[in-house]
Each structure stands twice: as C-alpha cells, then as structure tokens.
Amino acid sequence: MSGRRSKVWLHFVRKDNGSAECNTCSKLISSKGGTTTNMTKHLRLHGIQIKECTVFNLFRQSPSASQPPSSSAVVPAQPTPSTPSAEPSQSESHTSQNLAQELSRVAKEWGIQDKIAACVTDNASNIVKAVNDILKWNHVRCFAHLLNLTVRSSVHQTEIQALILKVKSIAEYVRRSTVASAKLREMQLQMGQVQLRMKQDVATRWNSTYFMMQRAIEIKEPLVSTMALLNPLLPALTPEEWDITKEVCDILKPFEEVTVEMSSERFVTGSKAILMARGLQRIVAHRQRNPSTHEPVKGMVNFLAADLEKRFGQIERPVPARVNPFTLAAKGKMTVEKREERHRKVTAFVVKRLHPFSEVEAPTFRDMLFTLNPNYTPPTRDYLTNHLIPSWYEIEKSNIITELSEVSHVALTSDGWTSIAQDHYLTVTAHYLVEGKMRQKVLQTKAVYKAQAGIVIAEEIADVLTDFGIFDKIVAVTVDNAANMDVAIHRLQFVKLGCFAHTLNLAAQILYSLAIMSQWITKIRALVVWIKRSSMAKTVLTILSKTH
C-alpha cells in the first residue's frame, strides 16, 4: 500500500500495465496516472461505497422502539471512511462550474462555508468567474501573480528577449556539459573567485530568469574565458549586451524582493500590498526620470510603468464589501439545508424519471433551475453519480433492513437478464406484508461476472439475503423455469414456485408452433405490418373504426 492512501486500494491489486485487478470479480480496471475514479465506479457494481454523503440522512428511519430488530436482521456494518476524502477529483475539466463546485465542497467539508471573507486566486478567467459570479465570494487577485504577469510581459520585448535567449543558451551548455562545468570551476579558481554554478531559468517563474542573468553577471569573467576556450561557435554577449544585462538585473531586483516578501506564509501580507505597489511605482518612475542610454532598457522601464499603473493604479480605491448583513439578505444566500433539499429533489427527478445522469449538466436544465432560483447551483454529473445517488441508495437500503427486521415472513422473486453491453445482472425482489398491506422492494440488481451456473446464482442470492438479514424468513421463491434457477433454489433449500406468467408463455409458444396456427399468424402479421406502414390504410382504418 506504499504510496497509495485511497481506501479504494483495499479492494484492488495493482498490476504492472497501469491497471488494477478487482478482488471481487478479478476484472482489470484502468488506474493510469494514479486515478481511482474508475475503480470507485466499479466498486458500486458490487455494492461497495467508498465516500460518504449526508444529503439524504434525514430520510434514514430508526427501528421501532416497541419491537427491537430480530437477530437475523443484524448485518455487519461495512467499513466506511471516518472523514470525507481530501483528494480532489481530477477527472473533470477545469471549467468555472467545476472549480466552484470543488471550492464549495472543500469549504463545506471544513465547516467554513458561511465564514468566507475573501478568496485569493490567480487571474485565470475560470477561477475568477467561479469565485465572483458563481460562489459570490469576495475575490482578491493574487498580488504576486499580478507582479509576475507584469515582469514577464516586460522582459518579452524583442531586444530583451533576444538577450535572455543568449544567456539561456550559455547556461544550458555549461550545465549540460561536464567539460564546460569543470573548465568554469577551473577558471574561477585561477581568478580567485568563489566557485559558483550557472543557473537556468524556468518558463513558469520570471524570477528564475532574473537569477540566471544575475549569476551570469557574477561570474562574467570566468564565464567569458570558458566559452572562448571551449565553444566559440555559441552566440556570445557583446560588451553592450553585458551592460544591458546588468541594468535589467538592477531593475528587476526590487520586483524579486517584493515577490519574496508578499509570498510569505508565516504572516499576513495583504496589508503590505499598497505599500509595495506604490514603492515599485516610485522606483520605476525614478528610472524614467533618469533614463538609460540603452533603448531596450528604456522601453522596458516605460512598459513596467504603464503596466504597474494598469494593474495597481486603483489599489487604494475602496471596494465595497461583496458580503455584509445587508447584501447577504438582499441576495438571499442559500443555506446548507435549502441547498441539500434541492439536491434531493434533483436526484429524485433523475432517478425516478429514469433520466440519464448527464441531464444535470444539460444547458437547458441548468438554465431552467437558474431561472427558478439564481442562488442554487445544481450538482454536477460526477457529484450526482459518485455521491448523491449512492448516498440515497445506502439510506434506502438501511430503511428496508429496518423494515424487514420487523417482518416474520418474506417471499422472493428473482430473475437474471443481460444488458445491451452484454453484462449479466441478477435481480432479487422481496414481497412481504406490513399491517395487512402487500409491499415489494427490489433488494438488489447486481452485476454477476461469473458463469451463470446454479451454484453461482445460489451464492449471489444468499449474499443478498444475508446482507438484508432475511435468509431465515424466506417462505417461497418465484423464478422462471430455467434449469440453473432450479439448481439454485434447490441448493438454497427454499420452496420454489414456477412463474405462472412464464409457464403460460411457454405453453402459448408451443401452441403457436403448430402448423395450422403458424399459417394464420403469418397472415395476420403481414396484414398488421401493411397497415402500420401504409398511412392511407391507417387513415381508412381509423375512419371505419369510428363508424362501427
């Protein structure tokens, strides 16, 4: 289990080909990239629930106080996680809706959904929309990220970028070549300098570019000598370009210091934002008043001044709080109880009307709900599939077990069927009386991956009955006339009742197979097909049926 913390792995064995083998059915499930989503969905086919959802807990029924549950109804509790999973789902695209759903889930998990004063994020449009437009939280743009955008844009000017590429090519050569690295250390020793390695930049961090250029300045003399001795074909910096490099580093140094200061995690840095922004603007303004003799540097300074004004010019302007007692009442912020109530209604709509799970992400469906209540965000397909429906199932199952614990006799019906995907399922339904009224409950429709032999079917039915605590209460089982069902019921030592409708159907099939009956059926079938295919025939038939 090393390196695999998810409890899903309690039910699987990792294979070398990026898959996992189910301990229950030995089926191989893809686990490439470390994802456990496919395995979690597969476990639901075996009635194993990993994550716990509390939306449907109010539907849970308690046993009757006047009659304690019978001993046969006691079922060992299936182990479940004691705390909600902290692993975010990575199977969905990073849309604003999905990000908002995940942020809301995390806030609810830690019990702070009604205490959010502000949310600091980067400037990506999807996360900004998620926080601002969907969650309606106070959004604060990350100061360090804004600064990063400003500096990265300033150094991407043509002349400056060409200079950075030259320094980068030298850094890459020295770092990759053991000969060049050794020669550089040798030259540093000869010149009496400290042995320093060449640094290389990272595309996503502007300050790494600053560190690379700064290190090139620090070891300029031994670096120039090393490159002249080993690789004269590599593009070398001219004296003017070395001067520009030094000026660029001098300009970027305050930005790097401010980035480090504002990125601290040991204390609150929001109160420093105005001071730091105004300080950088003054430093840049001073360089504008004392311009460089190099045009690329002048262009860079002018760009920094303009971009700082664009991003931080209004930083001291007070922004009205998005959330206060008055705006909260005006917006009618939805409570957790109301949101869960609507989640239950949406789940019932999908399940009881047999809608596809993707219905909850259909634009027309979401538009309808937004029109009815703009403050309600319906669940995503993944949340519906992996949380709401399994949670509702577990509650309903618990209620049925409680109800069956107070019943003395139960009759069963069972049948097997094959889906379009050629997966075989076995359904078991219980029939019993409560206060003189007949009730029937589908106990389980379970995927069966073994051969459909009578022994296998007997084991599957026995597992279901044991799970619901009614094995000793069965008075009869109604099944079809298949041979494997006969073996299964005989093995379970239950009374078998052949399905009356199925037996009648077999008798009718024998009647239809007679030659004289087959002849008439063929003629009648041809007549029906002609009437259904002919629009004129259907019209005439409708008129004649009304007149007679």
N, C-alpha and C positions, 0 to 999 in steps of 0.2 A: 504493500500500500504506500510505499515511499513515493512522495511527490504527488499522490492522488488523495485529496482530502474529501472529495464529494462522497456522500454515503451511497451514491449510485453504484460505486465500485464494489460494494458489498455483495452485489448481485451479478457481477460480471468478472470475467478473467481477461486480462489484456493479452492480445495477440501481436505478433511482430509486424503484421501487414497493415497496421493502423486501424485495427478493428477490435471489437470486444465480443467475447462469447458469453451468451446468457446462461446462467447457472440453471435456469428452469427448463428451457427448451433447446439449448445448445445452438441457437441461431446466432449468426455473426452480424453484429451491428457496427456501423462505421463510427469511429471515435477519432478521426483525423484532427490534428490541431488541439487535442485535449478536450474537445467539446463533449458534453454529456447530455445534450438535448435529445438526440436520437435515442439514447439508452433510456432516458426518463420516460419518453413517449412509449417505448416498447414495454417497459415495466407495467404501464397502465393496463396492457392487454392481459397481464397476469394478476391484476387487482392489487398491484403494489404501488402505493402512493408515497413519494419522497417528500414533497413540500406540503406544508400545511397552510390552509386558507381559512379565515374565520368569518367570511362574509355570510355564510349560511348557518352559523352556530345557533342563531335564535330559533331555527327550525328543529333543533335537537329535542327529542322527547325524553323524559325521565321515566324509569319504571314506576308502576303503580305502587303507592305506599301501602295499600291494603294487601297486596299479594306479591311477595318477593319473587324474583325470577327463579325458574326451576334450574336445577343443576345442569341439565342438558343444554341450557342456553348460554352457559358460561363459555366464552371463546377467548383464548389468549390474545391479548392486545398486540397488534402489530407494531413493532418499534418505529417511532417517527422522530424526526429531529426535534430537539427541545427548543431550538431557536430558529427563526427564519433564516434562510440561506442568505449569506452576504455576497454570493457570487453573482454579478450582474449578467444578465443574458446578453450574449453576443451574436445570437442568431439573427437579429433583426437589423435592418438598415438604420443608419443614424439620422432618421427624419426628426423634425421638431416634435412630432407627436410621440414618437418612441422615447425620445430623450425626456420629454415632460413626464411620461408615464414612469420612467425609471427613477427620475428625481423625486416624484411624488411617492413612489414605493419606498425609497430609502428614507425619506422624511417621516413617513408613517411608521416604518419599521423601528425607528429610534424615538418615536413619540414626540416629534417636534413640528408636525405639520401645521400647527396653529401658532408657532412661535417664530417663524421665519421673518427676520427683519430685513435681510438683504441677501442676495446671491451674487457672488463674484464669479465671472466666467471670462473666457476669451471673447473674441469678436466674431466668431463664426456665426453666420446668419441662422443656422438651425438651432443652436443653443440659445441665441438671443431671442428668437421667436418663442422657443419653448418656455423660457423664464418670463418674458414680458407678456406675450399675447395669450399663452395657454394657461400657465400657472398663476399669472397675475402677481408675481413677486416683484419686489424692488430689485432691479438689475443694476449691478455695478460692474463696469468694464474693467478688466484687469489692467492695472497701471503698467506693470512690467511688459505685458503683451503689447499694449499700445506703443510703448517705448521701443520694443523690438521691431514693430512694423515701421516706425519712423526711421530707425537706423538702417534697417535692411533696405528700405527704399532709397536712402541717401547714398549708400555705397554701391547701388546698382546702376549708377550713372556710367556711361560708356567708358570714359577715361579711367575712372576709379576702378571699375570692374576689370578692365584690361590689366591694370596694375596688380590687383588682387590675384588674378589668374596666373601671372608670372611668379608671384611669391608662392602661390599654392603648388605650382609645378616643381619649384625648387624643393619645397617642403616634402612633397610626395617622393621625389627622387632620393633625397637624403634619408628619409625614414625607411624606404623600401630596400635601399642598397646597404648591405653590411660594410662594403668597402668605403662608401661615402661617409657612413656614420663613423667608422674608425678614423678616417682621414680628418674629419671635422674635429674629433676629440684630440687628435694629434696636433692639429693647428692651434687649438685652444691652449694646449699645454705649452707649445712653443711661444705663444704670445702672452703667457702668464695670465690667462683668463680662466674663470670657473667653467668647468665642463657642463654645458647645457645642451639638451637635446632640442631639435627643431620641432615645433608644434604644428599640428594640422587642423584646419577648421572643419566644422560640422555644418552641413547645409541648413539645419533647423535652428541653429543658435548663432546669432550675429556676434556675440562676444567671443566665440571661438575664433572668428576671423580677426578680431582685434588682438587676441592673444597670439595668434600666428604671426601677424605683422609686427607686434611688439617684440616677440622673440627674435625675429629676423633683424630688427634694429639692434637688439642687444648683442647679437653675435655677428654683426655685419662684417667685420674684418676677417675673422677666420672662415666665415661662410663664403665670402667672395674668393678668397685664396683657394678654398677646397674646390669650388666649382670651376675655377680656372684650370686647376690641375687635372681634374677628373672628367669633366663633361663640358667642354667649351661650346658644344652644339646646343645646349639648353639655353633658352632665352634669358639673358642677364639683364639686371636692372641698371639703367644709366644713372649717373650722379644726380640728375634732376629727379628721377623717379624715386631714388632713395630719400631725397628731401621731401617729396610729396608723401611718401610712406610715413615718414616721421611726423609730418604735420597732421596727417589723417589720424594717427595714433593719439596725438595730443588732443585732437578734437573729440575722439571717441572715449577717452579716458573718463571724463565726468559722467558720461552715459553709462559706462560699465559700473562705476561706483554707485550710481543711483539705482541701477538694476539690482545689485547685490543688497543694498540697503532695503529696498522695497520688497525683496523676495524673502526676507527673514521670516522664520516660522516661530520664533521664540517670543515675539511681542507683536502687538497690533501696529500695522504700518499705515492704515488708512488716513490717520491724522497728519501724516507727513506728505501726502500726495500734493497738496497745494504748494507747500514749501519747495519740494523737489522740482515740480514742474516750472515754477517761476525762476528757480535757481538756474535750471538748464536754459531757459529762455534768455536770461541775462548773460550767461556765458556765451551763447551763440550771438547775441546782439553785440557783445564786446568784440567778437571776431569780425563781425560785419563792419564795425567802425574802424577796425584795424585790419584791413583785408590782406590776404596772402598775395604774393607775387605770382602764384601759380593759378591759372584759370580753373583747372579741375577742383582745386581746393575751394576757391571762391564759389563755384557752382554748388559744391556740396554744402557749404555753410548757408548759402541762400535757401537751398532746399530744406535743410533742417529747420531754419527759422520759420519758413512757411508751413511746414508740416506740424511743428510744435504748436503754432497758433491754431491750426485747424483742429488738432486733437485735444489740446489743453487750454485753448483760449477762453472757454466758458467754464473752466473748472471751479471758479469761485462763485459762479452763479447758483443761488439756492434752487434746488429742485424739490417741489412739493412731494411729501411722502406719498407713496402709492397706497400704503395701508395705514389707516388710523381709524379710530372708532366710528367716524362719520362715513368715510369711504367704504369701510367694511360693511356697514349696514346698508349703504346705497347699492353696493354690488351684490348683496345677498349671498355672501360666500357660503358655499355648501358645506354642511357639517359632515363628519365622517359617517354618521348614522344615515343621513339622507343619501350620500353617495353610495353606500353599500346597499341601501334599499333599491336604488335604481339599477345597480349591478345585478341584483337578484331578479328584477323584472326583465332586464335584457337577456339574462341567461335563460329564464323560463321561456321567453319568446323564441329563442333559437332552438332550445331543446324540444319543447312541446309541439312546436310547429314544424319540426324536422328541417329547419333551415341549415344551409351549410355554415360552418364556423366563420368563413370569410365574410359573411353578411355584415358582421360588426365593423368591418373596415371598408364597406361599400360607401362611396361618397354620398349617395342619396340617403342612405340610412343615417350617416353621421350628420348630414345637413338637417334632416328631419329632427333629430334629437337636439341639435344646436338651436333650432327654431323654437322647440318646445321649452328648452332650458339652456341658455347660453353658458351657465356655470357648470354644467355637467359634461364631463369627458368620458365617453363610453370606453369600455375595456378594449384592448387590442385582441386580435385573434389569438396570439400566443398566451396572453393572460387568461383569456376565456378557456382555452384548451388545457393549459397546464395548471390552472389554479381554481377558477370558479366552478367549472363542471366537475372536476374530481372532488372538490370540497363538498359540493352539493350531493354527489353520489355517496360519499362517506357518511354524511349526516342522514340521508335517507336509509342507507343500509343499517346504521345504528338504530334508527327508529323501528325498522322492520324487525330487527333482532329483539328489540324491547317488546314489540307487539307479539311476536311469535313465542316469547318466553311465557306468556300468559295463555297460550293455546295448548290444548292437550292432544289434538289430532290434526294431521296435515296430509292432504293429498297432493300428488305431484303430476305435472305433465312435463315431458321432455322430448326434444327433437334436435336433430343435427341438420345443418344447412351449410351451403358453400357460397361465399361471396363472389362478386364479379372478378375480384383479384385472386380467386382460387384459394382463399384462406378458409379453412373449415372452422365453424363455430358450433358450440353446443349451448342450447338454452334450457334453463330449468325454471319452471314456474310453480309456485306454491298456491294451493287453494285451501281455505280454512274458514271457519265461522267465528264471527265476533258479535255477540249479543243477537244471535239468530240471523245475522246477515252474512251472505257469502262475500268473501274477499279473495282476490287473487293478486299476487305480486310476482313479477319477474325477478327471481333471486340473482340470476347471473346469465349473461351471454358471454361466453368465454372462448377465446381462440384456442384451438387444440392443434398442436403441431406434430402429434404422434399419429401412427396408423390408427384408423377408426375401428379397432378390434373391440370386442365386447369387454375385455378386461380393462382396456384403456378408458372406455366410456364409464364403466363401473367406478373406476378410481376418480374420474373427474366429478361424477355426481356425488360420490361420497365426500369429496373435499368440499363441495358447495354446502352439503347438508351439515357437515361438521362445523363449517365456518359460521353458519346461521344457528347452530345449536338445536337442530330438529331431527337429527338422524334417528332417534328413538321414538319419534312421534309419527312416522310415516305409516299410513294405513293402506295406501294403494298408489300405484304409479301408472299413468296412462301414457303409452308410447305407440308408435306405428308398428307395423308388422315386420320390420327389418330383422334379420337374423342376429345382427350384432346387438340390437336392443334387447332381444330375448335373453342372450347370454349375460348382458349387463345386469338386467333386473333379477335374473336367477342367481347371479353371483352375489348381489346385494341382499338376497333373501326377502325381497319385497313381493307383495301381491301385484301381479301385472293385469291391467285392463287394456285390451287392444282398443285403439282409437276407433270408435264407431264410424265416424265420417271416412276415415282412411279405408276401413274394411268395406264400407259401402261403395267407395270409389273403385276399389279393386274388382268388386262384383260387377259394377257398371262397365268397367273396361272389358271384362270378359264378354258381356252382352254385346258391346259394340263391335267386338272382333268377329261375331258371327257373320257369315257371308250375306245373308239377306239384310241384316241391319247395316252392314258396311256399305251396301249398294245405295240404300236410302240416305244414309248420312252423307255420302259423296255428292248426291244430287242436291240435298238441302244446303250443303256447304257451298256448292257452286252458285246456287241461287242467292245466298246471303252475300257472297263476295261480289257478285254482279251488282246487287242493289247498293252495297256500300261504296262501290267505285263509280257508279253512274249517278250524276247529280240529277238527271231527269227522272230516273227511277225512284230516287228518294223523294223527290217532289210529288210525283204521282201517288206514291205510297202514303205520304203524309195527308194528301187531299182525300184519298179514298178512306183512310182510317178515320177521318173526321166525319165523313158522311155515313158511315155504317156503325 
